[in-house]
Amino acid sequence: MKRTAFLAVLLLLLLIVGLAMAQNRTFVATDSWTPPDLSELTATDAPELLLLKVAQGEVGYIEGPLPDESKYGEWFAHGRVAWCAEFITWCVDQVDQRYGTNLMKVTFPRYGGPSTGAPFFMQKGRFISDTGRLPNNQKQWLIGSDQYLSANTYIPYPGDYVWFYYYNRSVGTDHVALVEGISQDADGTIVIHAIEGNNPDRVQRAAYVLTDKRIYGYGTPVKRAYSNLRIYNQNDDVLALQKDMVTLGYYTSEEGQDGYFTKALEESVKQLQRDQKLKPTGIVDMETRNVMETLLTKKP
């Protein structure tokens, strides 16, 4: 390996290890990793772990007798489909039925076809790109962090969705799986253990390194990251921003609380930035968000 390539790999590993330490996370050695025993979970446990429990119970299921013929596709679309997304959606429905939860369309999407799932999490503000930037190129950072995410540095949690693309990233995703756990190789490489359907004809476990070039990003059951917000953005994070700006006295309910970043909201952000001696860009970046969080904690 050339020296420059070696140094690049070394720096990436150091960044990944540093991020793991910042998240107060340690990982079992890959050689020692075993699937978590979730058999004793009850309705009081975390929804994403209940989802994993259901998914674990499906490992070994095989489609057939015809290609793409599965109980998941039949349940979702009453027909034969490539069923990786339908498998996870079926598991969400089973959690709701078995434990009396209300996860479908709230915490997790009801969707078939892997390319339609990531947009649900983006709208909810709970999508984290493997590049550290959303498809609209807005930078992301973990809640509580003082640095933006770099490529391949978010380490997923059990119950996260993980998407893959095989052909064209700009078009969307081609496959989805459910993160079951994380381990670490002796050289520091982070390994993602997942449960996935339609691989290639069954539900089974698989493992991917964190830096796998096919990974598109992650959907999280709880909010773990922010992204820069700017004019014309429209999502749940903008709605939360509008409410925060009302609380801080820079925005009024009459100006709109619909999750759409208007010119009026931009001007209110600029005024807050001026008052706090920040560059008045109108963009809610990491520095602006951290200042807002400090101001919000001081409100009665």
N, C-alpha and C positions, 0 to 999 in steps of 0.2 A: 504494500500500500504506500502511495506517495505521502510525503510528509504533510502536505497541505490537507489531503483527504483525512489522514490520521488525526490531525489537530481538529478538524471540523467534527469528526465523530466524537473525539474526546470532549470537546466543548459542549456538544449536544448531550452527552451522558451526564456531564457535570450539571448542566441546566436541569435535566430531568430529576437527578438525585436531589438537587437543591429545592426544586419545586415540591417534591415529595416530603422533604423535611419541613418546608413551609406549611404544608397541609397537615403536619403531625401524623404522617402515615408511614408505617413500616410494612414490608411485604415478606411473605414466606418464600423460601427458595423454590424455584420452579420444579425441581426434582422432588420436592416434598409436598407440593400443592395437591390438595384433594378437594372435591366439591363440598361446600358447606352443607351440614345436615340441618335442614329447615323443617323437618317433619313435625316438630313440636310447636310451630308457630300458630298463633291464634289471631282473631280479628283485631286484637289490640296492637299487633306488630305493624311495622312499616309496610305500607302498601306495595312498594317495589319488591320487598322480600316475599310477600305473599304471591306476587306475580312470578317470582323465581321459583317458589315452591310448586306452583302449578306447572310451570315449564319443565321443572325437573321430572315431574311425574309423566311427562310425555316423551322423554328421551327413549329412543328405540322404536317409536312409531314409524311405519313404512307406508308410503303411498301405494296406491294400486287398486285393482289390477292394471288400470290404464295409466299412462304417464300423466302427471299433474292431477291425478284423482286423489283427493284427500278429504277427510272429514272437516278440515279447516276451510278449504275452498268451498265445499258444499254448504257449510254453515254460513259463510260470508256472501257468496255469490251464486249459490245453487248451481255450481258447475265446476269444470276443471280449470284451474288457474295455477300459475307459479305462486306458491303459497307461503313464502317466508314471512311476509307481513301479516297475512291472514292468520298464521299460526300464533303470533304474538297477540294479535287483536282478540283471537279466540280465548287466549289465556287471561287477558284483561276481563273479558266477559265472565269467565269462570270465577275469577276472584270476586266480582260483583255479586254473582249468584250465590257463591258458597259462604261469603263473609259479610254480606249486606253492605258492601261499600258502594261508592258512587264514583268510580274512577274513569269510566268510559266518557270520552269527550271533555273531561275536566282535567285529570292528571295525565291521561294517555289518550291518544287519538283512536277513533274507530276508522280504520283505513285498510285498504288492500292495494297492493302495488307499492313497492318500497319508495318510489320517488315522491309519494304524497304524504309521507309521515314527517319528514324533517320540517316542512313548512309549518305544521301544527306547533312544533316546539319553538320555532323561530317567532311565531306570533305570540306565544306565551312568554317569550324571553328566557326560554330554558333550552336553547340549542347552543352547543359549544363546538366551533369548527376545529378541525385538526390543524388548520393553518394559523389559528389565532385571529382570523378575520372572517366576518360573516360574508355571504355571497355579495352583499352590497359594499364590501370592502371596509366596513366599520371595524375598528380594532376592539378586542375583548380583553377583559381582565377578571380574575377571580375575586369574589367578594372578600374584602379584607386585605387584598394584595396591594402592593405599591408598584407593581410592574405589569406591563401588558404581556399577554400570552404570546409566546413564540410558537412556531410550528412544532407539532408533536410533543407538546409539554403538558397538556391537560391529561391527567391520569384518571380514567373513569372509575366509577363506583359500581358495586353490585346493584343491578336493577336499571342501570342506564341502557338506553338503546344505543347501538353502534351501527352506523351505515357505511356501506362500501359503494364505490363506483368502479366499474370495469372498463368503461368505454370513454365517456366524455363528462368530465366533472361539471361543466357548465349546464349540461342537460338535466342533471340530477343524479339520483342514486339508483343502484341496481340490486342491492341486497341489504337485508337488515338482520341483526342478531341481538340477543339480550346478554349483557355482561353478567357473568356469574361470579367472577373473582379476578384478582390480580396477583401475579407472582413476579419474582425478579431472578434473572439468571446470574451466574457468578460474575459475569463481566458488567453487571449493572443494567442489562437490557430488561425493560419492563415487558411482561407478557400479559395479554388480555385473554382470559378464558371466557368463552361464550357458549350459549345454547342457541341453536338456530334451526329453523325449519327449511325444508326443500334443499338439503345439502347432501348429495344432489337429489335424493329421493326420500329422505327421512329426517326425523328430528334427532340431532346428535350434537355432541360437544365438539368444539374446535378451539384452536389457540392461534393468536395473532400477536406479532410484536407491535409495540406501540407505534413504531415508525413505519409500519406497513403502508406503502404508497397508495394502496387501494382505499384506505380509510378516509371517509368524507367528513365525519363529525359524530357528535353524540347528542342524544336527547336526555335530559335529566328530570327526574320526578319532582325535585325541588330546585329552587333557583340557586345556582352556584356561581354565576358570572354576570357581569354587566358588559354592555357594549356601548361605544360612542353613539349618542343620539343627536340627530340634526334635523333641520327643516325637511319636511315631506316624509319622514319616517312615520310608520303607522303600525303600532303593536301595543301589547299590554304594558311594556316598559314606558312608553310615552304616556299612557293613561296614568300610571303611577307617578311619573314626573309631574304631570299636570296637578295632581292632588298634592304632591309635596310643595310645589311652587305656590299653591293656594295657602297651604299651612305656613309657609315662610313669608307670605304677604306680597309676593311678586306677581301674582296672577289671580284672576277671579273666576268663579264658577261660570259667570256669564260669558267669559271668553271661550268656553268650551272645555268639556272633559270627555272627549270621545276617542282618545288614543291617537289623534292625528297631530303631528308636529307642525303647527301653523306659524305664520310670520309673527303673530302676537306672542306666541310662546317663545319664539326665538328672541324677540326683543326683551322679554322678561328675563330670559337666561343671561342675555348680555348685561342687563342692569345688575343682576346678582353678581356677575363676574366683575363688573366695575367696582361695586361696593366692597368686594373681597380682594381687590387689587390683582385680579386675574386678567389675562388678555381677553377682551370681549369678543369672542368668536361666535357666540351663540350656539356652540357645540357643547353638549354635556359630555366632556371627556373624563378621564379618570381623576384628574386633579379637581375638576369642578364637582364631580360626584362626591369625592371625599370631603370637600368643604361643605357641601350640602348635608351630608350625613352628620357632620359635626354640629352644624347649625340646628338640625332637626332634634338632636339629642338634648339641646339646650331649651327647646320649646316646652312650656308647661303641659 
